[in-house]
Amino acid sequence: MRGVLAAESDGNFASLFASFELSGITALLVPSALHMTGWMNVVRHHVDVWTLDPLGRWPRHCTPGRMIPFRPGLGGSR
């Protein structure tokens, strides 16, 4: 784990997400998919998103135009 961010709003999300690649971050863990409302597809261009509600992984969009579906549970390798 590289760090923890507790935010009251999404005001700094864009700069945070832009830093993922330079920082070597490949995954983001959030409590709920609702925390990513409006940002999920943007973030998935940079990293895998893991959520606790629903439990599972939203894989990174590696190929432009190809949307990989949500993978429920703790398994599901790339």
Biopython code that builds the backbone (N, CA, C, O; Angstrom):
import numpy as np
from Bio.PDB.StructureBuilder import StructureBuilder

atoms = [
    (1, "MET", "N", (0.844, -1.161, 0.000)),
    (1, "MET", "CA", (0.000, 0.000, 0.000)),
    (1, "MET", "C", (0.893, 1.229, 0.000)),
    (1, "MET", "O", (1.854, 1.319, 0.765)),
    (2, "ARG", "N", (0.567, 2.158, -0.856)),
    (2, "ARG", "CA", (1.345, 3.392, -0.974)),
    (2, "ARG", "C", (0.819, 4.518, -0.097)),
    (2, "ARG", "O", (1.583, 5.370, 0.358)),
    (3, "GLY", "N", (-0.473, 4.516, 0.136)),
    (3, "GLY", "CA", (-1.024, 5.596, 0.926)),
    (3, "GLY", "C", (-2.524, 5.480, 1.079)),
    (3, "GLY", "O", (-3.171, 4.628, 0.470)),
    (4, "VAL", "N", (-3.060, 6.359, 1.908)),
    (4, "VAL", "CA", (-4.488, 6.405, 2.167)),
    (4, "VAL", "C", (-4.933, 7.848, 2.005)),
    (4, "VAL", "O", (-4.283, 8.767, 2.503)),
    (5, "LEU", "N", (-6.039, 8.043, 1.309)),
    (5, "LEU", "CA", (-6.605, 9.377, 1.147)),
    (5, "LEU", "C", (-8.032, 9.345, 1.660)),
    (5, "LEU", "O", (-8.854, 8.564, 1.181)),
    (6, "ALA", "N", (-8.325, 10.191, 2.632)),
    (6, "ALA", "CA", (-9.690, 10.366, 3.105)),
    (6, "ALA", "C", (-10.116, 11.742, 2.627)),
    (6, "ALA", "O", (-9.543, 12.748, 3.044)),
    (7, "ALA", "N", (-11.111, 11.798, 1.760)),
    (7, "ALA", "CA", (-11.509, 13.067, 1.152)),
    (7, "ALA", "C", (-12.979, 13.349, 1.401)),
    (7, "ALA", "O", (-13.809, 12.440, 1.407)),
    (8, "GLU", "N", (-13.285, 14.606, 1.606)),
    (8, "GLU", "CA", (-14.663, 15.047, 1.796)),
    (8, "GLU", "C", (-15.363, 15.281, 0.459)),
    (8, "GLU", "O", (-16.591, 15.233, 0.382)),
    (9, "SER", "N", (-14.582, 15.535, -0.593)),
    (9, "SER", "CA", (-15.155, 15.769, -1.921)),
    (9, "SER", "C", (-14.192, 15.234, -2.969)),
    (9, "SER", "O", (-13.091, 14.790, -2.643)),
    (10, "ASP", "N", (-14.607, 15.278, -4.217)),
    (10, "ASP", "CA", (-13.757, 14.780, -5.299)),
    (10, "ASP", "C", (-12.934, 15.892, -5.949)),
    (10, "ASP", "O", (-12.446, 15.721, -7.066)),
    (11, "GLY", "N", (-12.775, 17.007, -5.278)),
    (11, "GLY", "CA", (-12.063, 18.159, -5.814)),
    (11, "GLY", "C", (-10.631, 17.892, -6.250)),
    (11, "GLY", "O", (-10.163, 18.489, -7.219)),
    (12, "ASN", "N", (-9.932, 17.011, -5.557)),
    (12, "ASN", "CA", (-8.527, 16.727, -5.900)),
    (12, "ASN", "C", (-8.347, 15.397, -6.630)),
    (12, "ASN", "O", (-7.216, 14.969, -6.861)),
    (13, "PHE", "N", (-9.435, 14.751, -6.990)),
    (13, "PHE", "CA", (-9.326, 13.437, -7.623)),
    (13, "PHE", "C", (-8.553, 13.478, -8.936)),
    (13, "PHE", "O", (-7.719, 12.604, -9.171)),
    (14, "ALA", "N", (-8.798, 14.452, -9.791)),
    (14, "ALA", "CA", (-8.152, 14.486, -11.107)),
    (14, "ALA", "C", (-6.632, 14.481, -10.977)),
    (14, "ALA", "O", (-5.960, 13.729, -11.683)),
    (15, "SER", "N", (-6.081, 15.303, -10.090)),
    (15, "SER", "CA", (-4.619, 15.332, -9.924)),
    (15, "SER", "C", (-4.117, 14.038, -9.284)),
    (15, "SER", "O", (-3.025, 13.575, -9.614)),
    (16, "LEU", "N", (-4.892, 13.450, -8.379)),
    (16, "LEU", "CA", (-4.521, 12.178, -7.777)),
    (16, "LEU", "C", (-4.453, 11.088, -8.844)),
    (16, "LEU", "O", (-3.471, 10.349, -8.918)),
    (17, "PHE", "N", (-5.482, 10.990, -9.658)),
    (17, "PHE", "CA", (-5.530, 9.952, -10.682)),
    (17, "PHE", "C", (-4.419, 10.130, -11.714)),
    (17, "PHE", "O", (-3.866, 9.147, -12.207)),
    (18, "ALA", "N", (-4.096, 11.356, -12.035)),
    (18, "ALA", "CA", (-3.026, 11.627, -12.996)),
    (18, "ALA", "C", (-1.663, 11.196, -12.465)),
    (18, "ALA", "O", (-0.736, 10.982, -13.246)),
    (19, "SER", "N", (-1.532, 11.068, -11.151)),
    (19, "SER", "CA", (-0.245, 10.702, -10.553)),
    (19, "SER", "C", (-0.022, 9.189, -10.480)),
    (19, "SER", "O", (1.088, 8.751, -10.175)),
    (20, "PHE", "N", (-1.047, 8.387, -10.753)),
    (20, "PHE", "CA", (-0.925, 6.935, -10.610)),
    (20, "PHE", "C", (0.229, 6.363, -11.422)),
    (20, "PHE", "O", (1.078, 5.656, -10.880)),
    (21, "GLU", "N", (0.267, 6.657, -12.700)),
    (21, "GLU", "CA", (1.274, 6.047, -13.576)),
    (21, "GLU", "C", (2.691, 6.417, -13.148)),
    (21, "GLU", "O", (3.563, 5.551, -13.077)),
    (22, "LEU", "N", (2.925, 7.691, -12.863)),
    (22, "LEU", "CA", (4.258, 8.132, -12.435)),
    (22, "LEU", "C", (4.663, 7.526, -11.105)),
    (22, "LEU", "O", (5.850, 7.324, -10.847)),
    (23, "SER", "N", (3.691, 7.237, -10.265)),
    (23, "SER", "CA", (3.956, 6.666, -8.943)),
    (23, "SER", "C", (4.058, 5.149, -8.964)),
    (23, "SER", "O", (4.427, 4.543, -7.959)),
    (24, "GLY", "N", (3.739, 4.530, -10.087)),
    (24, "GLY", "CA", (3.774, 3.075, -10.175)),
    (24, "GLY", "C", (2.575, 2.408, -9.530)),
    (24, "GLY", "O", (2.618, 1.213, -9.236)),
    (25, "ILE", "N", (1.511, 3.153, -9.306)),
    (25, "ILE", "CA", (0.304, 2.611, -8.692)),
    (25, "ILE", "C", (-0.503, 1.877, -9.754)),
    (25, "ILE", "O", (-0.761, 2.420, -10.829)),
    (26, "THR", "N", (-0.905, 0.637, -9.454)),
    (26, "THR", "CA", (-1.637, -0.172, -10.426)),
    (26, "THR", "C", (-3.045, -0.541, -9.969)),
    (26, "THR", "O", (-3.823, -1.095, -10.747)),
    (27, "ALA", "N", (-3.382, -0.237, -8.710)),
    (27, "ALA", "CA", (-4.704, -0.579, -8.192)),
    (27, "ALA", "C", (-5.154, 0.474, -7.180)),
    (27, "ALA", "O", (-4.343, 1.070, -6.470)),
    (28, "LEU", "N", (-6.456, 0.681, -7.138)),
    (28, "LEU", "CA", (-7.075, 1.601, -6.193)),
    (28, "LEU", "C", (-8.157, 0.832, -5.456)),
    (28, "LEU", "O", (-8.980, 0.169, -6.087)),
    (29, "LEU", "N", (-8.170, 0.908, -4.130)),
    (29, "LEU", "CA", (-9.191, 0.259, -3.303)),
    (29, "LEU", "C", (-10.101, 1.337, -2.738)),
    (29, "LEU", "O", (-9.636, 2.289, -2.110)),
    (30, "VAL", "N", (-11.397, 1.182, -2.965)),
    (30, "VAL", "CA", (-12.383, 2.127, -2.431)),
    (30, "VAL", "C", (-13.472, 1.340, -1.705)),
    (30, "VAL", "O", (-13.740, 0.191, -2.057)),
    (31, "PRO", "N", (-14.102, 1.944, -0.697)),
    (31, "PRO", "CA", (-15.136, 1.233, 0.057)),
    (31, "PRO", "C", (-16.328, 0.805, -0.803)),
    (31, "PRO", "O", (-16.871, -0.286, -0.626)),
    (32, "SER", "N", (-16.726, 1.663, -1.725)),
    (32, "SER", "CA", (-17.922, 1.393, -2.513)),
    (32, "SER", "C", (-17.760, 1.951, -3.922)),
    (32, "SER", "O", (-17.060, 2.941, -4.133)),
    (33, "ALA", "N", (-18.406, 1.311, -4.869)),
    (33, "ALA", "CA", (-18.409, 1.832, -6.240)),
    (33, "ALA", "C", (-19.046, 3.221, -6.268)),
    (33, "ALA", "O", (-18.745, 4.024, -7.151)),
    (34, "LEU", "N", (-19.918, 3.504, -5.314)),
    (34, "LEU", "CA", (-20.549, 4.826, -5.251)),
    (34, "LEU", "C", (-19.536, 5.942, -5.012)),
    (34, "LEU", "O", (-19.773, 7.088, -5.394)),
    (35, "HIS", "N", (-18.402, 5.611, -4.379)),
    (35, "HIS", "CA", (-17.362, 6.607, -4.163)),
    (35, "HIS", "C", (-16.723, 7.048, -5.483)),
    (35, "HIS", "O", (-16.065, 8.086, -5.546)),
    (36, "MET", "N", (-16.920, 6.256, -6.524)),
    (36, "MET", "CA", (-16.305, 6.539, -7.817)),
    (36, "MET", "C", (-17.303, 7.095, -8.833)),
    (36, "MET", "O", (-16.998, 7.184, -10.022)),
    (37, "THR", "N", (-18.493, 7.467, -8.362)),
    (37, "THR", "CA", (-19.514, 7.990, -9.259)),
    (37, "THR", "C", (-18.953, 9.122, -10.107)),
    (37, "THR", "O", (-18.433, 10.110, -9.588)),
    (38, "GLY", "N", (-19.069, 8.961, -11.407)),
    (38, "GLY", "CA", (-18.567, 9.965, -12.337)),
    (38, "GLY", "C", (-17.087, 9.836, -12.668)),
    (38, "GLY", "O", (-16.603, 10.484, -13.596)),
    (39, "TRP", "N", (-16.366, 9.014, -11.926)),
    (39, "TRP", "CA", (-14.918, 8.876, -12.109)),
    (39, "TRP", "C", (-14.466, 7.475, -12.532)),
    (39, "TRP", "O", (-13.328, 7.303, -12.970)),
    (40, "MET", "N", (-15.332, 6.486, -12.408)),
    (40, "MET", "CA", (-14.919, 5.097, -12.598)),
    (40, "MET", "C", (-14.213, 4.867, -13.939)),
    (40, "MET", "O", (-13.126, 4.290, -13.962)),
    (41, "ASN", "N", (-14.800, 5.300, -15.046)),
    (41, "ASN", "CA", (-14.180, 5.063, -16.347)),
    (41, "ASN", "C", (-12.880, 5.829, -16.514)),
    (41, "ASN", "O", (-11.960, 5.341, -17.170)),
    (42, "VAL", "N", (-12.785, 7.001, -15.941)),
    (42, "VAL", "CA", (-11.541, 7.785, -15.993)),
    (42, "VAL", "C", (-10.428, 7.038, -15.265)),
    (42, "VAL", "O", (-9.328, 6.879, -15.794)),
    (43, "VAL", "N", (-10.717, 6.588, -14.065)),
    (43, "VAL", "CA", (-9.725, 5.897, -13.244)),
    (43, "VAL", "C", (-9.301, 4.584, -13.879)),
    (43, "VAL", "O", (-8.131, 4.210, -13.813)),
    (44, "ARG", "N", (-10.247, 3.881, -14.496)),
    (44, "ARG", "CA", (-9.941, 2.580, -15.100)),
    (44, "ARG", "C", (-9.026, 2.690, -16.316)),
    (44, "ARG", "O", (-8.551, 1.670, -16.815)),
    (45, "HIS", "N", (-8.775, 3.876, -16.791)),
    (45, "HIS", "CA", (-7.773, 4.052, -17.848)),
    (45, "HIS", "C", (-6.371, 4.014, -17.256)),
    (45, "HIS", "O", (-5.394, 3.882, -17.992)),
    (46, "HIS", "N", (-6.260, 4.127, -15.937)),
    (46, "HIS", "CA", (-4.970, 4.168, -15.248)),
    (46, "HIS", "C", (-4.685, 2.939, -14.384)),
    (46, "HIS", "O", (-3.555, 2.451, -14.348)),
    (47, "VAL", "N", (-5.711, 2.438, -13.689)),
    (47, "VAL", "CA", (-5.516, 1.366, -12.702)),
    (47, "VAL", "C", (-6.730, 0.446, -12.639)),
    (47, "VAL", "O", (-7.794, 0.769, -13.167)),
    (48, "ASP", "N", (-6.559, -0.709, -11.984)),
    (48, "ASP", "CA", (-7.688, -1.559, -11.603)),
    (48, "ASP", "C", (-8.333, -0.900, -10.385)),
    (48, "ASP", "O", (-7.637, -0.341, -9.537)),
    (49, "VAL", "N", (-9.650, -0.964, -10.301)),
    (49, "VAL", "CA", (-10.363, -0.435, -9.134)),
    (49, "VAL", "C", (-10.985, -1.610, -8.387)),
    (49, "VAL", "O", (-11.786, -2.358, -8.948)),
    (50, "TRP", "N", (-10.611, -1.766, -7.120)),
    (50, "TRP", "CA", (-11.178, -2.794, -6.248)),
    (50, "TRP", "C", (-12.187, -2.121, -5.336)),
    (50, "TRP", "O", (-11.907, -1.072, -4.755)),
    (51, "THR", "N", (-13.362, -2.725, -5.209)),
    (51, "THR", "CA", (-14.390, -2.185, -4.329)),
    (51, "THR", "C", (-14.792, -3.237, -3.301)),
    (51, "THR", "O", (-14.738, -4.439, -3.561)),
    (52, "LEU", "N", (-15.195, -2.756, -2.132)),
    (52, "LEU", "CA", (-15.692, -3.641, -1.087)),
    (52, "LEU", "C", (-17.198, -3.812, -1.189)),
    (52, "LEU", "O", (-17.748, -4.798, -0.699)),
    (53, "ASP", "N", (-17.879, -2.840, -1.836)),
    (53, "ASP", "CA", (-19.326, -2.906, -2.035)),
    (53, "ASP", "C", (-19.649, -2.386, -3.426)),
    (53, "ASP", "O", (-19.686, -1.171, -3.617)),
    (54, "PRO", "N", (-19.880, -3.238, -4.388)),
    (54, "PRO", "CA", (-19.857, -4.693, -4.319)),
    (54, "PRO", "C", (-18.418, -5.198, -4.261)),
    (54, "PRO", "O", (-17.502, -4.538, -4.751)),
    (55, "LEU", "N", (-18.230, -6.347, -3.673)),
    (55, "LEU", "CA", (-16.906, -6.927, -3.535)),
    (55, "LEU", "C", (-16.417, -7.411, -4.900)),
    (55, "LEU", "O", (-17.028, -8.282, -5.519)),
    (56, "GLY", "N", (-15.319, -6.837, -5.354)),
    (56, "GLY", "CA", (-14.773, -7.276, -6.633)),
    (56, "GLY", "C", (-13.838, -6.263, -7.261)),
    (56, "GLY", "O", (-13.411, -5.293, -6.634)),
    (57, "ARG", "N", (-13.531, -6.531, -8.542)),
    (57, "ARG", "CA", (-12.548, -5.717, -9.268)),
    (57, "ARG", "C", (-13.147, -5.198, -10.568)),
    (57, "ARG", "O", (-13.817, -5.919, -11.306)),
    (58, "TRP", "N", (-12.882, -3.934, -10.816)),
    (58, "TRP", "CA", (-13.228, -3.281, -12.072)),
    (58, "TRP", "C", (-11.899, -3.154, -12.826)),
    (58, "TRP", "O", (-11.137, -2.226, -12.555)),
    (59, "PRO", "N", (-11.600, -4.066, -13.771)),
    (59, "PRO", "CA", (-10.292, -4.077, -14.430)),
    (59, "PRO", "C", (-9.980, -2.816, -15.218)),
    (59, "PRO", "O", (-10.867, -2.128, -15.722)),
    (60, "ARG", "N", (-8.701, -2.544, -15.303)),
    (60, "ARG", "CA", (-8.187, -1.409, -16.073)),
    (60, "ARG", "C", (-8.540, -1.594, -17.548)),
    (60, "ARG", "O", (-8.532, -2.712, -18.065)),
    (61, "HIS", "N", (-8.850, -0.479, -18.218)),
    (61, "HIS", "CA", (-9.112, -0.495, -19.657)),
    (61, "HIS", "C", (-7.760, -0.410, -20.358)),
    (61, "HIS", "O", (-7.222, 0.683, -20.530)),
    (62, "CYS", "N", (-7.208, -1.546, -20.762)),
    (62, "CYS", "CA", (-5.886, -1.572, -21.387)),
    (62, "CYS", "C", (-5.940, -1.300, -22.883)),
    (62, "CYS", "O", (-4.998, -0.751, -23.455)),
    (63, "THR", "N", (-7.030, -1.679, -23.508)),
    (63, "THR", "CA", (-7.174, -1.488, -24.940)),
    (63, "THR", "C", (-8.219, -0.402, -25.182)),
    (63, "THR", "O", (-9.354, -0.526, -24.720)),
    (64, "PRO", "N", (-7.849, 0.665, -25.903)),
    (64, "PRO", "CA", (-8.827, 1.733, -26.164)),
    (64, "PRO", "C", (-10.109, 1.182, -26.793)),
    (64, "PRO", "O", (-10.063, 0.393, -27.737)),
    (65, "GLY", "N", (-11.237, 1.606, -26.259)),
    (65, "GLY", "CA", (-12.525, 1.192, -26.773)),
    (65, "GLY", "C", (-13.018, -0.152, -26.257)),
    (65, "GLY", "O", (-14.149, -0.541, -26.551)),
    (66, "ARG", "N", (-12.216, -0.856, -25.510)),
    (66, "ARG", "CA", (-12.622, -2.164, -24.976)),
    (66, "ARG", "C", (-12.917, -2.036, -23.492)),
    (66, "ARG", "O", (-12.028, -1.713, -22.705)),
    (67, "MET", "N", (-14.151, -2.284, -23.109)),
    (67, "MET", "CA", (-14.573, -2.185, -21.724)),
    (67, "MET", "C", (-14.623, -3.585, -21.117)),
    (67, "MET", "O", (-15.402, -4.426, -21.566)),
    (68, "ILE", "N", (-13.810, -3.838, -20.112)),
    (68, "ILE", "CA", (-13.801, -5.138, -19.438)),
    (68, "ILE", "C", (-14.803, -5.068, -18.290)),
    (68, "ILE", "O", (-14.755, -4.131, -17.493)),
    (69, "PRO", "N", (-15.713, -6.044, -18.189)),
    (69, "PRO", "CA", (-16.755, -5.978, -17.166)),
    (69, "PRO", "C", (-16.228, -6.203, -15.746)),
    (69, "PRO", "O", (-15.128, -6.713, -15.535)),
    (70, "PHE", "N", (-17.050, -5.805, -14.800)),
    (70, "PHE", "CA", (-16.796, -6.018, -13.371)),
    (70, "PHE", "C", (-16.598, -7.499, -13.103)),
    (70, "PHE", "O", (-17.297, -8.341, -13.668)),
    (71, "ARG", "N", (-15.640, -7.814, -12.237)),
    (71, "ARG", "CA", (-15.376, -9.204, -11.854)),
    (71, "ARG", "C", (-15.647, -9.340, -10.355)),
    (71, "ARG", "O", (-14.861, -8.869, -9.533)),
    (72, "PRO", "N", (-16.764, -9.987, -10.003)),
    (72, "PRO", "CA", (-17.134, -10.095, -8.587)),
    (72, "PRO", "C", (-16.208, -10.995, -7.789)),
    (72, "PRO", "O", (-15.573, -11.896, -8.339)),
    (73, "GLY", "N", (-16.136, -10.745, -6.487)),
    (73, "GLY", "CA", (-15.381, -11.579, -5.571)),
    (73, "GLY", "C", (-13.928, -11.175, -5.469)),
    (73, "GLY", "O", (-13.515, -10.149, -6.011)),
    (74, "LEU", "N", (-13.151, -11.993, -4.766)),
    (74, "LEU", "CA", (-11.738, -11.708, -4.538)),
    (74, "LEU", "C", (-10.843, -12.301, -5.599)),
    (74, "LEU", "O", (-9.688, -11.891, -5.720)),
    (75, "GLY", "N", (-11.330, -13.246, -6.365)),
    (75, "GLY", "CA", (-10.516, -13.879, -7.414)),
    (75, "GLY", "C", (-10.530, -13.045, -8.672)),
    (75, "GLY", "O", (-10.741, -11.833, -8.630)),
    (76, "GLY", "N", (-10.305, -13.694, -9.775)),
    (76, "GLY", "CA", (-10.401, -13.011, -11.063)),
    (76, "GLY", "C", (-9.131, -12.330, -11.475)),
    (76, "GLY", "O", (-9.047, -11.102, -11.463)),
    (77, "SER", "N", (-8.131, -13.116, -11.842)),
    (77, "SER", "CA", (-6.889, -12.519, -12.330)),
    (77, "SER", "C", (-7.113, -11.913, -13.697)),
    (77, "SER", "O", (-8.119, -12.190, -14.349)),
    (78, "ARG", "N", (-6.193, -11.103, -14.124)),
    (78, "ARG", "CA", (-6.291, -10.387, -15.379)),
    (78, "ARG", "C", (-6.292, -11.290, -16.535)),
    (78, "ARG", "O", (-6.370, -10.833, -17.675)),
]
sb = StructureBuilder()
sb.init_structure("model")
sb.init_model(0)
sb.init_chain("A")
sb.init_seg("    ")
for serial, (resi, resn, name, xyz) in enumerate(atoms, 1):
    if name == "N":
        sb.init_residue(resn, " ", resi, " ")
    sb.init_atom(name, np.array(xyz, "f"), 0.0, 1.0, " ", f" {name:<3s}", serial, name[0])
structure = sb.get_structure()
